[in-house]
Amino acid sequence: MARRTWTSIWTRSVKRSLATLRRSALRTPAPSPRRKPRPVAVKSVTRKPLAPTPGARGTPADGHWAPGLAVGPSGARRYRLFRPDGIASAERVPLLVMLHGCGQDAARFAASTRMNRIALRERFMVLYPEQERLANAQGCWNWFDTASGRAQGEVALIMAAIDQVCVLYPVDRARVAVAGLSAGASMAALLATRHPGRFRAVVMHSGVPPGAAHSSLSALGAMRGRRAAGSLPSGELDASAPALPPLLVIHGHRDAVVAPRNGRAAAQQWADAAGASAGVAREVRRGQRHPMTVTDYRARGRIVATLVDVSQLGHAWSGGAASEAFGDARGPDASRMVWAFAEKQFRA
């Protein structure tokens, strides 16, 4: 009975907000009914290119920050797409899907990671799906709520946004990768396990592996490292499904929000699914940034997963903007690592 009540409330909320979401996502101002248009003289003017939408502080000047809305049986989700200037309609460029963490939105995540700057230089598009506060008051993706089906519903909405962007823009469907921070990282992993054939690479930054939680209560235990993920949940993969895309895990050794053991568990989960074993860990330090320990998991000579344990890093995007709440500029540049890892898989 409780489940039916929640479903009906959610359905009514979506219906009430859908029209508002469409208007706010497309930002089409309505004409004022109180003012009548005044005749003006027509002059010949030279049109200037539109500047990026205000508020996207991570958006370079020579790129477009386009709004969009994906709709599905589970509701609707807004998204933002960064498209570098100069991409012709006949081209096919890679797409990187970036899933924000709790307390963030598309603009904040873009500003923190500065991924759009890399996209501008390397010529790829960046899709930022955005969680709706009606679905989660803190703006978290409901990666954990598999028992009720909310997690699967949000996976479907994110996939709808990806499909929409692939239709509307010159995206190479064979070169799509997904990355996320915290709740976004957990959702990225869930996307990859449910649709392994759609992604060439997946990156988890400070997230919880699939199967460690099934409700909000169990999610808290999983975040603290008190719940083992074990093998991938039954039903996520079968013998006929494509192999999981290679996984990059980045986790702070001093993360007090999502325990570091979750990063190790995610890498091991991927390794077990592919029959891979861990190589010798290597210490890496770039300039004065936090040092990191890197471990590759290989199967038949192929890297299945890479674990990057960043010393002195808390719960923040490594190398992210210091002005943002979830960025640590002293860490190694996670955005560069994400793109380098994805690009390597695209070339493989």
C-alpha positions as CSV (number, residue, x, y, z in Angstrom):
1,M,0.0,0.0,0.0
2,A,2.9,2.4,0.9
3,R,4.5,1.8,-2.4
4,R,1.4,2.6,-4.4
5,T,0.9,5.8,-2.4
6,W,4.5,6.9,-3.2
7,T,4.0,6.1,-6.9
8,S,0.8,8.1,-7.1
9,I,2.5,11.1,-5.4
10,W,5.4,10.9,-7.7
11,T,3.2,10.6,-10.8
12,R,1.2,13.7,-9.8
13,S,4.3,15.6,-9.0
14,V,5.8,14.8,-12.4
15,K,2.5,15.8,-14.2
16,R,2.4,19.1,-12.3
17,S,6.0,20.0,-13.0
18,L,6.4,18.7,-16.5
19,A,5.2,21.9,-18.2
20,T,7.3,24.0,-15.9
21,L,10.4,21.9,-16.6
22,R,9.9,22.3,-20.3
23,R,9.6,26.1,-20.0
24,S,12.6,26.5,-17.7
25,A,14.8,24.1,-19.7
26,L,14.1,25.8,-23.0
27,R,14.0,29.3,-21.4
28,T,11.5,30.7,-23.8
29,P,10.2,34.0,-22.3
30,A,6.4,34.5,-22.7
31,P,5.2,37.8,-24.1
32,S,3.7,40.2,-21.5
33,P,-0.1,40.5,-21.9
34,R,-0.1,44.0,-20.5
35,R,2.1,45.6,-23.0
36,K,1.3,46.2,-26.7
37,P,4.2,46.1,-29.2
38,R,5.3,49.6,-30.2
39,P,6.1,50.3,-33.8
40,V,9.9,50.7,-34.3
41,A,12.0,51.6,-37.3
42,V,13.6,48.7,-39.0
43,K,17.4,49.0,-39.3
44,S,19.9,46.9,-41.0
45,V,22.1,45.3,-38.3
46,T,24.9,42.8,-38.2
47,R,24.1,39.7,-36.1
48,K,26.6,38.7,-33.5
49,P,27.0,35.0,-32.4
50,L,25.2,34.2,-29.2
51,A,27.3,34.0,-26.0
52,P,27.1,31.0,-23.7
53,T,24.2,31.0,-21.2
54,P,25.0,33.1,-18.2
55,G,25.7,31.0,-15.1
56,A,27.8,28.4,-16.8
57,R,31.1,29.6,-15.4
58,G,33.0,26.5,-16.7
59,T,32.0,27.3,-20.2
60,P,34.6,28.8,-22.5
61,A,33.6,31.8,-24.6
62,D,33.9,29.9,-27.9
63,G,31.5,27.1,-27.1
64,H,27.7,26.7,-26.8
65,W,25.9,25.8,-23.6
66,A,22.6,24.4,-24.8
67,P,19.6,23.4,-22.7
68,G,17.5,20.3,-23.2
69,L,14.8,18.1,-21.6
70,A,14.6,14.3,-21.7
71,V,11.1,12.8,-21.0
72,G,10.3,9.2,-20.1
73,P,7.9,7.0,-18.1
74,S,9.7,8.0,-14.9
75,G,9.3,11.7,-15.4
76,A,11.6,14.3,-17.0
77,R,15.1,15.5,-16.5
78,R,16.8,18.7,-17.7
79,Y,20.3,18.6,-19.2
80,R,22.9,20.9,-20.5
81,L,25.2,20.2,-23.5
82,F,28.5,21.8,-24.2
83,R,29.4,22.0,-27.9
84,P,32.6,23.5,-29.0
85,D,32.4,25.9,-31.9
86,G,33.4,24.8,-35.4
87,I,32.0,21.3,-35.3
88,A,30.4,20.6,-38.7
89,S,27.1,18.7,-39.0
90,A,28.8,16.1,-41.1
91,E,31.4,15.4,-38.4
92,R,31.0,12.7,-35.7
93,V,32.7,13.6,-32.4
94,P,32.9,11.8,-29.1
95,L,30.4,12.4,-26.3
96,L,31.3,12.4,-22.6
97,V,28.4,12.2,-20.1
98,M,29.1,13.9,-16.8
99,L,26.9,13.1,-13.8
100,H,27.1,15.6,-10.9
101,G,27.1,14.8,-7.2
102,C,24.7,15.8,-4.4
103,G,24.3,19.6,-3.9
104,Q,25.4,20.3,-7.5
105,D,23.8,21.0,-10.8
106,A,25.1,21.0,-14.4
107,A,26.6,24.5,-14.2
108,R,28.3,23.9,-10.8
109,F,29.7,20.6,-12.0
110,A,31.0,22.1,-15.2
111,A,32.6,25.0,-13.2
112,S,34.2,22.6,-10.7
113,T,35.7,20.1,-13.2
114,R,36.4,22.6,-16.0
115,M,35.8,19.7,-18.4
116,N,34.5,22.1,-21.1
117,R,38.0,23.5,-21.5
118,I,39.3,20.1,-22.4
119,A,36.3,19.5,-24.7
120,L,37.1,22.7,-26.5
121,R,40.8,21.7,-27.0
122,E,40.1,18.0,-27.9
123,R,36.9,18.6,-29.8
124,F,34.3,16.5,-28.1
125,M,30.8,17.3,-26.6
126,V,29.9,17.1,-22.9
127,L,26.4,16.2,-21.7
128,Y,25.4,17.2,-18.2
129,P,22.1,15.5,-17.1
130,E,20.6,17.2,-14.1
131,Q,18.8,15.7,-11.2
132,E,15.4,17.2,-10.3
133,R,14.8,18.3,-6.7
134,L,11.4,16.8,-6.7
135,A,13.1,13.4,-7.1
136,N,15.8,14.1,-4.4
137,A,15.8,17.1,-2.2
138,Q,19.6,17.2,-2.1
139,G,19.9,16.8,-5.8
140,C,21.4,13.3,-5.5
141,W,20.9,10.7,-8.2
142,N,18.9,7.8,-6.6
143,W,21.5,5.2,-7.6
144,F,20.7,3.2,-4.5
145,D,17.0,2.8,-4.9
146,T,16.9,-0.3,-7.0
147,A,14.2,-2.0,-4.8
148,S,11.6,0.6,-5.7
149,G,12.7,0.9,-9.3
150,R,13.6,4.6,-9.0
151,A,17.2,4.0,-9.8
152,Q,16.3,2.1,-13.0
153,G,13.9,4.9,-13.9
154,E,16.6,7.5,-13.7
155,V,18.9,5.3,-15.7
156,A,16.3,5.3,-18.5
157,L,15.9,9.1,-18.3
158,I,19.7,9.6,-18.7
159,M,19.8,7.1,-21.6
160,A,16.9,9.1,-23.1
161,A,19.0,12.3,-22.9
162,I,22.0,10.5,-24.5
163,D,19.8,9.3,-27.3
164,Q,18.3,12.7,-27.8
165,V,21.7,14.3,-28.1
166,C,22.9,11.7,-30.5
167,V,20.0,12.4,-32.8
168,L,20.1,16.2,-32.6
169,Y,23.9,16.7,-32.7
170,P,26.8,15.2,-34.7
171,V,27.8,12.6,-32.1
172,D,29.6,9.4,-32.8
173,R,27.5,6.7,-31.0
174,A,30.5,4.4,-31.0
175,R,32.5,6.9,-28.9
176,V,30.5,7.6,-25.7
177,A,31.9,7.5,-22.2
178,V,30.3,8.3,-18.8
179,A,31.8,9.7,-15.7
180,G,30.5,11.0,-12.4
181,L,31.3,12.3,-8.9
182,S,29.9,10.7,-5.7
183,A,26.2,9.9,-6.3
184,G,26.9,10.6,-10.0
185,A,29.8,8.1,-9.9
186,S,27.5,5.4,-8.5
187,M,24.9,6.2,-11.2
188,A,27.6,6.1,-13.9
189,A,28.5,2.5,-12.8
190,L,24.8,1.5,-12.8
191,L,24.5,2.9,-16.3
192,A,27.5,0.9,-17.5
193,T,26.3,-2.4,-15.9
194,R,22.8,-2.0,-17.3
195,H,23.9,-0.8,-20.8
196,P,27.5,-2.1,-21.2
197,G,27.3,-1.9,-25.0
198,R,26.5,1.8,-25.1
199,F,29.7,3.0,-23.4
200,R,33.3,2.6,-24.2
201,A,34.6,3.8,-20.8
202,V,33.2,4.5,-17.4
203,V,34.8,6.7,-14.6
204,M,33.8,6.6,-11.0
205,H,35.2,9.5,-8.8
206,S,34.4,8.9,-5.1
207,G,31.5,6.6,-5.7
208,V,29.9,3.4,-4.4
209,P,29.9,0.2,-6.6
210,P,26.7,-1.4,-7.9
211,G,25.0,-3.8,-5.6
212,A,26.2,-2.3,-2.3
213,A,22.8,-0.7,-1.5
214,H,19.1,-1.0,-2.5
215,S,17.5,1.7,-0.3
216,S,18.4,5.1,1.3
217,L,19.1,3.3,4.6
218,S,21.5,0.8,3.1
219,A,23.1,3.5,1.0
220,L,24.3,5.2,4.2
221,G,26.0,2.0,5.3
222,A,27.5,1.5,1.9
223,M,28.9,5.0,1.8
224,R,30.7,4.4,5.1
225,G,32.2,1.2,3.7
226,R,30.1,-1.1,5.9
227,R,28.4,-3.0,3.1
228,A,30.2,-5.3,0.7
229,A,29.4,-4.9,-2.9
230,G,30.4,-8.5,-3.8
231,S,30.0,-9.6,-7.4
232,L,27.8,-7.7,-9.8
233,P,24.1,-8.1,-9.0
234,S,22.4,-11.0,-10.7
235,G,20.4,-9.8,-13.7
236,E,22.7,-6.9,-14.4
237,L,24.8,-9.0,-16.8
238,D,24.2,-12.2,-18.7
239,A,26.2,-14.4,-21.0
240,S,24.9,-12.7,-24.1
241,A,25.6,-9.2,-22.8
242,P,28.6,-7.2,-24.1
243,A,31.6,-7.0,-21.8
244,L,31.7,-4.2,-19.3
245,P,33.5,-1.1,-20.5
246,P,36.9,-0.5,-18.9
247,L,36.6,1.3,-15.5
248,L,38.7,4.1,-14.1
249,V,38.3,4.7,-10.3
250,I,39.5,7.9,-8.7
251,H,39.1,8.1,-4.9
252,G,40.5,10.3,-2.2
253,H,42.4,8.5,0.6
254,R,41.0,10.9,3.1
255,D,37.4,10.8,1.9
256,A,35.2,11.0,5.0
257,V,31.9,10.9,3.0
258,V,32.4,7.9,0.8
259,A,34.8,5.5,2.4
260,P,37.9,4.8,0.2
261,R,37.3,1.0,0.4
262,N,34.4,1.6,-2.0
263,G,36.9,2.6,-4.7
264,R,38.9,-0.6,-4.2
265,A,35.7,-2.6,-4.2
266,A,34.5,-1.1,-7.5
267,A,37.8,-1.9,-9.2
268,Q,37.8,-5.4,-7.8
269,Q,34.2,-5.9,-8.9
270,W,35.1,-5.1,-12.5
271,A,38.2,-7.3,-12.2
272,D,36.3,-10.3,-11.0
273,A,33.7,-10.0,-13.8
274,A,36.5,-10.1,-16.4
275,G,38.8,-12.6,-14.6
276,A,41.5,-9.9,-14.2
277,S,44.2,-9.6,-11.6
278,A,45.9,-6.6,-10.1
279,G,49.3,-5.5,-11.2
280,V,52.0,-3.9,-9.2
281,A,50.9,-0.6,-7.7
282,R,53.0,2.5,-8.7
283,E,53.5,5.8,-7.0
284,V,52.9,8.9,-9.2
285,R,53.3,12.6,-8.3
286,R,52.9,15.5,-10.7
287,G,54.7,18.6,-9.5
288,Q,53.4,19.8,-6.1
289,R,50.0,18.1,-6.4
290,H,48.8,15.3,-4.1
291,P,50.6,12.0,-4.8
292,M,48.6,9.0,-6.0
293,T,48.9,5.3,-6.1
294,V,47.9,3.7,-9.4
295,T,46.9,0.0,-9.9
296,D,46.0,-1.6,-13.2
297,Y,43.8,-4.7,-13.4
298,R,44.5,-6.7,-16.5
299,A,42.9,-9.7,-18.2
300,R,44.7,-11.3,-21.3
301,G,46.9,-8.2,-21.6
302,R,43.9,-5.7,-21.6
303,I,43.3,-3.2,-18.9
304,V,39.9,-3.9,-17.3
305,A,40.1,-1.4,-14.5
306,T,42.5,1.2,-13.1
307,L,42.4,2.3,-9.5
308,V,43.8,5.8,-8.6
309,D,44.1,6.3,-4.8
310,V,44.9,10.0,-4.3
311,S,46.7,10.7,-1.0
312,Q,45.4,13.7,1.1
313,L,42.3,14.1,-1.1
314,G,38.9,14.3,0.6
315,H,35.5,14.1,-0.9
316,A,36.1,16.4,-3.9
317,W,36.9,16.4,-7.6
318,S,40.7,16.0,-7.8
319,G,42.2,19.1,-9.4
320,G,38.9,20.8,-9.4
321,A,38.3,24.6,-9.1
322,A,39.2,25.8,-5.6
323,S,36.3,28.2,-5.7
324,E,33.8,25.4,-5.9
325,A,32.5,23.4,-2.9
326,F,33.5,20.0,-4.3
327,G,36.8,20.8,-5.9
328,D,40.4,20.4,-4.6
329,A,42.9,22.2,-6.8
330,R,45.8,20.6,-5.1
331,G,44.9,17.1,-6.4
332,P,46.1,15.6,-9.7
333,D,43.8,16.8,-12.6
334,A,41.0,14.2,-12.6
335,S,39.4,15.8,-15.7
336,R,42.6,15.2,-17.7
337,M,42.7,11.6,-16.4
338,V,39.1,11.1,-17.4
339,W,39.6,12.3,-21.0
340,A,42.9,10.4,-21.4
341,F,41.3,7.2,-20.2
342,A,38.2,7.6,-22.4
343,E,40.3,8.6,-25.5
344,K,42.5,5.5,-25.1
345,Q,39.4,3.3,-25.1
346,F,38.0,5.1,-28.2
347,R,41.2,4.3,-30.0
348,A,41.3,0.7,-28.9
